Amino acid sequence: MKYQNKNGLDLFQSLEYLQKTIKHSASASSASYGLITSILLFTYIGWYIDSRYDSSPIAVVFGVLVGIILGFYHLFKIIQSK
């Protein structure tokens, strides 16, 4: 039994295509989440150090830079493995 929508497209073929697309995009989404997470994590660590030692923007700026460097390093590692 074939399930087709009003345009005549097969539902199961559409779901298989969606599954393939999601499978192929998993590494790209993992890399982007890793980049964003490292930037946010090191920014938060810098903010915490600034608030604890009253050193204003120094630790936050350093945290952002370290987060960007480590995030892009992780991104390039994933790109090189493909």
DAFENDA-V552065 format. One record per residue. SS is DSSP state (alpha for helix, beta for strand, coil for the rest). PHI is phi in radians with two decimals (* if undefined). Layout:
# DAFENDA-V552065
ss->SS phi->PHI
ss->SS phi->PHI
This chain:
# DAFENDA-V552065
ss->coil phi->*
ss->coil phi->-1.79
ss->coil phi->-1.83
ss->beta phi->-2.13
ss->coil phi->-1.47
ss->coil phi->-1.17
ss->coil phi->-1.56
ss->coil phi->1.54
ss->coil phi->-1.48
ss->beta phi->-1.32
ss->alpha phi->-1.12
ss->alpha phi->-1.19
ss->alpha phi->-1.15
ss->alpha phi->-1.13
ss->alpha phi->-1.19
ss->alpha phi->-1.14
ss->alpha phi->-1.12
ss->alpha phi->-1.09
ss->alpha phi->-1.09
ss->alpha phi->-1.12
ss->alpha phi->-1.11
ss->alpha phi->-1.13
ss->alpha phi->-1.11
ss->alpha phi->-1.31
ss->alpha phi->-1.61
ss->alpha phi->-1.11
ss->alpha phi->-1.20
ss->alpha phi->-1.18
ss->alpha phi->-1.21
ss->alpha phi->-1.09
ss->alpha phi->-1.13
ss->alpha phi->-1.21
ss->alpha phi->-1.14
ss->alpha phi->-1.13
ss->alpha phi->-1.12
ss->alpha phi->-1.12
ss->alpha phi->-1.12
ss->alpha phi->-1.15
ss->alpha phi->-1.12
ss->alpha phi->-1.16
ss->alpha phi->-1.12
ss->alpha phi->-1.26
ss->alpha phi->-1.15
ss->alpha phi->-1.12
ss->alpha phi->-1.07
ss->alpha phi->-1.10
ss->alpha phi->-1.10
ss->alpha phi->-1.09
ss->alpha phi->-1.12
ss->alpha phi->-1.09
ss->alpha phi->-1.24
ss->alpha phi->-1.35
ss->alpha phi->-1.88
ss->coil phi->0.88
ss->coil phi->-1.89
ss->coil phi->0.80
ss->alpha phi->-1.53
ss->alpha phi->-1.10
ss->alpha phi->-1.22
ss->alpha phi->-1.14
ss->alpha phi->-1.09
ss->alpha phi->-1.09
ss->alpha phi->-1.11
ss->alpha phi->-1.11
ss->alpha phi->-1.11
ss->alpha phi->-1.12
ss->alpha phi->-1.08
ss->alpha phi->-1.15
ss->alpha phi->-1.10
ss->alpha phi->-1.18
ss->alpha phi->-1.11
ss->alpha phi->-1.23
ss->alpha phi->-1.06
ss->alpha phi->-1.12
ss->alpha phi->-1.09
ss->alpha phi->-1.18
ss->alpha phi->-1.10
ss->alpha phi->-1.21
ss->alpha phi->-1.12
ss->alpha phi->-1.16
ss->alpha phi->-1.27
ss->coil phi->-1.52
